[in-house]
Amino acid sequence: MITREHDPRTDRRVRRTRDAIHRALIELMIEKGYEAVTVADIITKADVGRSTFYTHFTDKREVLYASIDDLAGFLRAGSQVKGGRRLFGFSRMMFEHAHEQQELLRALLGRGGGAIVYERIRLVLADLVRDDLVPRVGPGATVPLDLVVDGVVGAYMALLSRWLDEREPHTPHEMDVAFRRLVIPGVVSGLGITAPEGAAGAEPR
């Protein structure tokens, strides 16, 4: 016998409700920016009750963080499958996702998102980069790991933001190649990494 707690229909309703709240926040951010959005706005846009909203989230920041954390899970899982052991396997996936979700990413990283969104995404990428680098650090490392992580993430965020601002003058593949060629030689030198997988370029087209 399936109890209500484990009823698949209940799980689907929960996912639909949370998805509706996520979509409402993103659409409102695109319309007027994160800072101007209120919980009341989200409730109205998502067409859910106030008590329903607070059953799932404590405030709009938690909704935002859950959305970004979903992106982090997508990148982590995808890079492990698609990128294998490649250094910075998330890069190509993130550019492809940004290409598919241009309006969303511009809302998150542009004026509509603000510093809180930028910082959360930066932390997500920092975790991915650090997880990639920790097992690869060699005995000849000359630059502290935290500085390397900050440098890699800063370069990636700068390229991604400019690419979105300029309405994608290059393909995701070209952006991935540019990122890898710019940062990997410095990472290899600074951390004493020997011949990392995929160091010279990006994934095949």
C-alpha positions as CSV (number, residue, x, y, z in Angstrom):
1,M,0.0,0.0,0.0
2,I,1.3,3.5,-0.9
3,T,0.9,6.0,1.9
4,R,0.0,9.6,1.0
5,E,3.6,10.7,1.9
6,H,4.9,8.6,-0.9
7,D,2.0,8.9,-3.4
8,P,3.6,9.7,-6.8
9,R,0.6,11.9,-7.6
10,T,1.4,14.0,-4.6
11,D,5.1,14.3,-5.7
12,R,4.0,15.4,-9.2
13,R,1.7,18.1,-7.6
14,V,4.6,19.3,-5.5
15,R,6.9,19.5,-8.5
16,R,4.2,21.4,-10.6
17,T,3.7,23.9,-7.8
18,R,7.4,24.5,-7.3
19,D,7.9,24.8,-11.0
20,A,5.1,27.3,-11.3
21,I,6.6,29.4,-8.5
22,H,10.1,29.2,-10.2
23,R,8.7,30.3,-13.5
24,A,6.7,33.1,-12.0
25,L,9.9,34.6,-10.3
26,I,11.9,34.4,-13.5
27,E,9.2,36.0,-15.6
28,L,8.8,38.8,-13.1
29,M,12.6,39.3,-13.0
30,I,12.6,39.7,-16.8
31,E,9.7,42.2,-16.5
32,K,11.0,44.4,-13.7
33,G,14.1,43.0,-12.0
34,Y,14.7,40.9,-8.9
35,E,14.7,43.7,-6.4
36,A,11.3,45.0,-7.4
37,V,9.6,41.6,-7.2
38,T,7.6,40.8,-4.1
39,V,6.3,37.5,-2.7
40,A,2.8,38.8,-3.5
41,D,3.8,39.3,-7.1
42,I,5.1,35.7,-7.3
43,I,1.9,34.3,-5.7
44,T,-0.3,36.2,-8.1
45,K,1.8,35.3,-11.2
46,A,2.0,31.6,-10.2
47,D,-1.7,31.5,-9.3
48,V,-1.0,29.8,-5.9
49,G,-2.2,30.6,-2.4
50,R,-0.1,32.4,0.1
51,S,-0.1,29.3,2.4
52,T,0.9,27.1,-0.5
53,F,3.9,29.4,-1.3
54,Y,5.1,29.4,2.3
55,T,4.7,25.6,2.4
56,H,7.5,25.4,-0.2
57,F,9.6,28.5,0.3
58,T,10.3,31.0,3.1
59,D,10.9,34.1,0.8
60,K,11.7,35.1,-2.8
61,R,15.5,34.6,-2.2
62,E,14.9,30.9,-1.4
63,V,13.0,30.6,-4.7
64,L,15.8,32.2,-6.6
65,Y,18.5,30.1,-4.9
66,A,16.5,26.9,-5.6
67,S,16.4,27.9,-9.3
68,I,20.1,28.5,-9.5
69,D,20.8,25.3,-7.5
70,D,18.8,23.4,-10.1
71,L,21.1,24.8,-12.8
72,A,24.1,23.7,-10.7
73,G,22.7,20.2,-10.5
74,F,22.1,20.1,-14.2
75,L,25.7,21.3,-15.0
76,R,27.3,18.9,-12.5
77,A,25.4,15.8,-13.7
78,G,25.8,16.7,-17.4
79,S,29.5,17.5,-17.2
80,Q,30.1,14.1,-15.5
81,V,28.3,12.2,-18.2
82,K,29.2,14.4,-21.3
83,G,32.5,15.8,-20.2
84,G,33.8,12.7,-18.5
85,R,37.1,13.5,-16.9
86,R,37.6,16.7,-18.9
87,L,38.8,19.7,-17.1
88,F,36.0,22.2,-16.7
89,G,33.5,19.9,-18.4
90,F,30.7,22.3,-17.4
91,S,31.9,25.1,-19.7
92,R,30.4,23.9,-23.0
93,M,27.1,22.9,-21.3
94,M,26.7,26.3,-19.7
95,F,27.2,28.1,-23.0
96,E,24.8,25.8,-24.7
97,H,22.2,26.3,-21.9
98,A,22.7,30.1,-22.1
99,H,22.1,29.9,-25.9
100,E,18.9,28.0,-25.3
101,Q,17.7,30.2,-22.5
102,Q,19.0,33.6,-23.6
103,E,16.2,35.7,-22.1
104,L,16.5,33.8,-18.8
105,L,20.3,34.2,-18.5
106,R,20.2,37.8,-19.5
107,A,17.7,38.4,-16.7
108,L,19.8,36.6,-14.2
109,L,23.2,38.0,-15.1
110,G,22.0,41.4,-16.3
111,R,20.5,44.4,-14.5
112,G,17.4,42.5,-13.7
113,G,19.2,40.0,-11.5
114,G,21.5,42.2,-9.6
115,A,24.4,41.5,-7.3
116,I,22.7,38.7,-5.4
117,V,22.1,36.6,-8.5
118,Y,25.6,37.2,-9.9
119,E,27.2,36.2,-6.6
120,R,25.1,33.0,-6.3
121,I,26.0,31.9,-9.8
122,R,29.6,32.7,-9.1
123,L,29.6,30.5,-6.0
124,V,28.0,27.7,-8.0
125,L,30.7,27.8,-10.7
126,A,33.4,28.1,-8.0
127,D,32.2,24.8,-6.5
128,L,32.3,23.1,-9.9
129,V,35.8,24.5,-10.7
130,R,37.1,23.6,-7.2
131,D,35.8,20.0,-7.5
132,D,37.5,19.8,-10.9
133,L,40.9,21.0,-9.6
134,V,41.3,19.5,-6.2
135,P,42.2,16.0,-7.4
136,R,44.5,17.4,-10.1
137,V,46.7,19.7,-8.0
138,G,50.3,18.6,-8.5
139,P,53.3,18.8,-6.1
140,G,54.7,21.6,-8.2
141,A,51.8,24.0,-7.6
142,T,53.0,27.6,-7.3
143,V,49.7,29.4,-7.0
144,P,47.1,28.9,-4.1
145,L,44.1,26.9,-5.2
146,D,41.6,29.5,-4.1
147,L,43.3,32.2,-6.3
148,V,43.2,29.9,-9.3
149,V,39.5,29.1,-8.7
150,D,38.7,32.8,-8.4
151,G,40.6,33.6,-11.6
152,V,38.9,30.8,-13.6
153,V,35.4,31.8,-12.4
154,G,36.1,35.5,-13.0
155,A,37.2,34.8,-16.6
156,Y,34.2,32.5,-17.3
157,M,31.7,35.0,-15.9
158,A,33.2,37.8,-17.9
159,L,33.1,35.9,-21.1
160,L,29.6,34.6,-20.5
161,S,28.2,38.1,-19.6
162,R,29.8,39.8,-22.6
163,W,28.6,37.0,-24.9
164,L,25.0,37.5,-23.7
165,D,25.3,41.3,-23.8
166,E,26.5,41.2,-27.4
167,R,23.7,38.8,-28.4
168,E,26.0,35.8,-29.0
169,P,28.3,36.8,-31.8
170,H,30.0,33.4,-31.4
171,T,28.7,29.9,-31.1
172,P,28.7,28.0,-27.8
173,H,31.5,25.8,-29.2
174,E,33.6,28.9,-30.1
175,M,33.1,30.4,-26.6
176,D,34.1,27.1,-24.9
177,V,37.3,26.9,-27.0
178,A,38.1,30.5,-26.2
179,F,37.6,30.0,-22.5
180,R,39.7,26.8,-22.4
181,R,42.5,28.3,-24.4
182,L,42.6,31.4,-22.2
183,V,42.6,29.8,-18.8
184,I,43.9,26.2,-19.0
185,P,47.6,27.0,-19.7
186,G,47.6,29.3,-16.6
187,V,45.9,26.7,-14.5
188,V,48.3,24.0,-15.6
189,S,51.3,26.1,-14.8
190,G,50.0,27.5,-11.5
191,L,48.8,24.1,-10.1
192,G,51.4,21.9,-11.6
193,I,48.9,19.8,-13.5
194,T,50.3,17.4,-16.1
195,A,48.5,17.1,-19.4
196,P,44.9,17.5,-18.3
197,E,42.2,16.0,-20.4
198,G,40.8,18.4,-23.0
199,A,43.5,21.0,-22.3
200,A,43.9,22.1,-25.9
201,G,40.4,22.7,-26.9
202,A,36.7,21.9,-26.4
203,E,34.4,19.0,-26.9
204,P,33.7,18.0,-30.5
205,R,31.0,19.8,-32.3
